[in-house]
């Protein structure tokens, strides 16, 4: 069974050794190890992707052992296996203003085009609360009056609802690096409202328009710590406009139709195990 372990905490000596020693001595086949030392934050972060002999030791026991190591070393260690439970993957939908991407995901689940469940929606604004209520999904607003999110609450909700994937459905805030590491290994999926890598940033429609583009698009990609966002592309969708089309019309077409379609298809590819993240690259599984 494929298992991903992430460990994050204050930097110190000998943090990786007990984790690697335990899993190798228990018969794990290591596929990937990454370690980063963020000097300016004095933060240690590690990811292990491995094949775990679950028939010899259940994931629950492995998790207990890792928690013991974490307490000893001052680390937050997470053990995640997509196949640990006999259920569809659980998704946390994160939103700010735009309702269409989250609505597309919820409709695909309702209509059985996407084999997943959404136990929670999280927003730094209340704009999408009505959609959550419409589909019977619990909604939490983690933003203050200016929309500044409580990042600690953000992470605690992922644990509280035991989610497998975190989907940033036009969530217009930066996920802090520590949270990216805690859920590394292809568990955070972002919708960017532009074609990457050509048009990053917060105003990709405007940037593309200033270059007199006739094609506009959206990108669904994995979030990866330490690297520029968007290189780990899962799905891209584009549409073409006639010369002279007003920018407002282009943005409306993108937001109402193209972006939701891009996110829904990208998420389906992840849920259906067509793609995974290996060594910061999107790998074809099937």
C-alpha positions in Angstrom: 0.0 0.0 0.0 1.4 3.4 -0.9 1.9 5.6 2.1 3.1 9.2 2.4 4.7 10.5 5.6 5.3 14.2 6.2 7.2 15.5 9.1 7.5 19.2 10.0 9.0 21.0 13.0 11.8 23.1 14.5 15.1 22.3 12.9 17.5 20.2 14.9 19.9 17.3 14.5 18.9 13.7 14.0 15.3 14.3 13.1 15.0 12.1 10.0 17.0 9.2 11.3 14.4 7.6 13.6 11.6 7.9 11.0 13.7 6.4 8.2 15.1 3.7 10.5 11.7 2.6 11.6 10.1 2.3 8.2 13.0 0.6 6.6 13.4 -1.9 9.5 9.7 -2.6 9.2 10.0 -3.7 5.5 8.9 -0.6 3.7 10.1 0.0 0.1 11.1 3.6 -0.1 10.2 5.3 -3.4 11.0 8.9 -2.6 12.6 11.0 0.2 12.8 14.8 0.2 14.2 16.9 3.0 14.3 20.7 3.3 15.9 22.9 5.9 14.3 26.4 5.7 17.2 28.2 7.5 15.4 31.6 7.7 12.5 29.9 9.6 14.6 27.3 11.3 12.1 24.8 10.0 12.7 21.2 9.1 10.5 19.4 6.6 10.6 15.9 5.2 8.5 13.8 2.9 8.6 10.0 2.4 6.6 8.2 -0.3 6.8 4.4 0.2 5.2 1.0 -0.3 4.2 -0.1 3.2 3.5 -3.8 4.2 0.1 -3.1 5.6 -0.6 -6.8 5.8 2.2 -7.0 8.4 1.6 -3.8 10.3 -1.7 -1.8 9.9 -1.5 1.9 9.0 -3.0 2.7 12.3 0.0 1.1 14.1 2.5 2.9 11.9 0.7 6.2 12.6 0.9 5.5 16.4 4.7 4.8 16.1 5.2 8.0 14.1 3.3 10.0 16.7 5.6 8.7 19.3 8.6 9.7 17.3 7.0 13.1 16.7 6.5 13.7 20.4 10.1 12.7 21.1 11.6 14.9 18.4 9.2 17.9 18.4 7.8 17.1 15.0 4.3 17.1 13.6 4.2 13.8 11.6 1.3 12.9 9.3 0.8 9.4 7.9 -1.6 9.3 4.9 -2.6 6.4 2.6 -5.2 7.0 0.0 -6.3 3.3 0.3 -6.4 3.1 4.0 -10.2 3.3 4.2 -12.7 1.6 2.0 -14.5 4.8 1.0 -14.3 7.6 -1.6 -11.7 10.2 -0.9 -12.8 13.1 1.2 -12.3 16.6 -0.2 -12.1 20.0 1.6 -13.2 22.8 -0.8 -11.6 26.1 -0.1 -13.2 29.3 -1.5 -13.1 33.1 -1.4 -15.5 34.9 -3.8 -16.2 32.8 -6.9 -18.8 30.1 -6.4 -18.6 28.4 -9.8 -15.6 26.1 -9.3 -16.9 24.7 -6.0 -20.4 24.3 -7.5 -19.0 22.3 -10.5 -17.3 19.9 -8.1 -20.4 19.5 -5.9 -22.6 18.9 -9.0 -20.2 16.3 -10.4 -20.3 14.4 -7.1 -24.1 14.6 -7.0 -24.4 13.4 -10.6 -21.8 10.6 -9.9 -19.3 11.9 -12.4 -16.8 12.3 -9.5 -16.3 9.5 -6.9 -15.6 11.6 -3.8 -17.3 13.4 -0.9 -17.1 16.9 0.4 -17.5 16.9 4.2 -16.4 20.6 4.6 -16.1 23.9 2.7 -13.7 26.5 4.1 -13.7 30.1 3.1 -12.0 33.3 4.1 -15.2 35.1 3.1 -18.8 34.1 3.4 -19.6 34.3 -0.3 -19.9 30.6 -0.9 -21.8 29.7 2.3 -25.1 29.5 0.4 -23.7 26.8 -1.9 -22.5 24.7 1.0 -25.9 25.0 2.6 -27.6 24.0 -0.7 -25.6 20.8 -0.8 -25.7 20.0 2.9 -22.0 20.7 3.4 -20.7 22.2 6.6 -19.1 25.7 6.0 -16.4 27.4 8.1 -15.3 31.0 7.6 -11.7 31.3 8.8 -11.3 34.9 7.7 -11.5 38.1 9.7 -13.4 41.2 8.6 -10.8 41.9 5.9 -10.6 38.3 4.8 -7.3 37.5 6.4 -7.4 33.8 7.2 -6.6 32.1 10.5 -4.0 29.6 9.1 -3.9 27.5 12.2 -7.7 27.0 12.1 -7.3 26.2 8.4 -5.0 23.3 9.1 -7.0 22.1 12.2 -10.2 21.8 10.1 -8.4 19.5 7.6 -7.5 17.2 10.5 -10.9 17.5 12.1 -12.7 16.4 8.9 -10.1 13.8 8.1 -9.7 15.0 4.5 -7.6 13.3 1.8 -7.4 16.2 -0.6 -7.4 20.0 -0.2 -8.9 21.8 -3.2 -8.3 25.5 -3.6 -11.3 26.4 -5.7 -10.3 30.0 -6.4 -9.2 30.4 -2.8 -7.4 33.7 -3.2 -5.0 33.5 -0.3 -1.5 32.0 -0.2 -1.3 28.7 1.7 1.6 29.1 4.2 4.7 27.0 3.4 4.4 24.9 6.6 0.8 23.8 5.6 2.1 22.9 2.2 4.7 20.6 3.7 2.3 19.1 6.1 0.0 18.0 3.3 2.7 17.5 0.6 2.8 14.6 -1.8 0.0 15.6 -4.1 -2.7 16.4 -1.5 -3.2 20.1 -2.3 -4.8 20.9 -5.6 -5.2 24.5 -6.9 -7.2 26.1 -9.7 -5.4 29.0 -11.3 -7.4 31.3 -13.5 -4.8 31.5 -16.3 -2.6 29.4 -18.5 0.6 28.4 -16.7 3.5 29.0 -17.0 2.7 31.9 -19.3 0.4 33.9 -17.1 0.9 33.5 -13.4 -0.1 36.0 -10.7 -3.4 37.5 -9.6 -4.5 39.1 -12.9 -3.9 36.5 -15.6 -6.9 37.6 -17.7 -5.6 41.2 -17.7 -2.0 40.1 -18.5 -3.1 37.9 -21.4 -5.4 40.7 -22.7 -2.5 43.2 -22.6 -0.5 40.8 -24.9 -3.4 40.7 -27.4 -4.1 37.0 -26.8 -7.0 35.3 -28.5 -6.9 32.2 -26.3 -7.5 32.3 -22.6 -7.4 29.4 -20.1 -7.2 27.9 -16.6 -4.8 25.5 -15.0 -5.4 22.8 -12.4 -2.2 21.9 -10.6 -0.7 20.4 -7.5 0.7 22.8 -4.9 4.4 22.0 -4.2 6.5 23.6 -1.4 9.7 25.3 -2.3 8.9 25.5 -6.1 7.1 28.0 -8.2 3.4 27.1 -8.3 2.0 25.7 -11.4 4.7 23.5 -12.8 2.9 20.4 -11.6 0.0 20.7 -14.1 -2.9 18.2 -13.9 -5.3 19.8 -16.4 -5.5 22.9 -18.6 -8.6 24.1 -20.4 -8.7 27.0 -22.9 -11.2 28.9 -25.0 -10.8 31.2 -28.0 -12.3 34.7 -28.5 -12.6 36.9 -31.6 -10.3 39.9 -32.0 -11.8 42.9 -30.2 -13.7 40.9 -27.6 -14.0 43.1 -24.4 -12.0 42.0 -21.4 -15.2 41.9 -19.3 -16.7 39.4 -21.6 -13.6 37.2 -21.6 -13.4 37.2 -17.8 -17.1 36.2 -17.6 -16.7 33.3 -20.0 -13.6 32.1 -18.1 -15.2 32.3 -14.7 -18.6 31.0 -15.6 -17.6 28.1 -17.8 -13.9 27.4 -18.4 -12.5 27.5 -14.9 -15.2 25.2 -13.3 -14.7 22.7 -16.2 -11.0 22.8 -15.7 -11.1 22.1 -12.0 -13.7 19.4 -12.2 -11.8 17.5 -14.9 -8.4 17.9 -13.1 -9.9 16.7 -9.8 -11.5 13.7 -11.6 -8.1 12.7 -12.9 -6.6 12.7 -9.4 -9.6 10.9 -7.8 -9.6 8.3 -10.5 -5.9 7.7 -10.0 -4.9 8.7 -13.5 -2.1 11.0 -12.1 -0.1 11.3 -9.0 2.8 13.5 -7.8 6.2 11.8 -7.9 9.4 13.8 -7.2 7.6 17.1 -7.8 6.4 15.8 -11.2 3.0 14.8 -12.4 3.2 11.0 -13.2 0.8 9.0 -15.2 -0.5 6.1 -13.1 -2.8 4.4 -15.5 
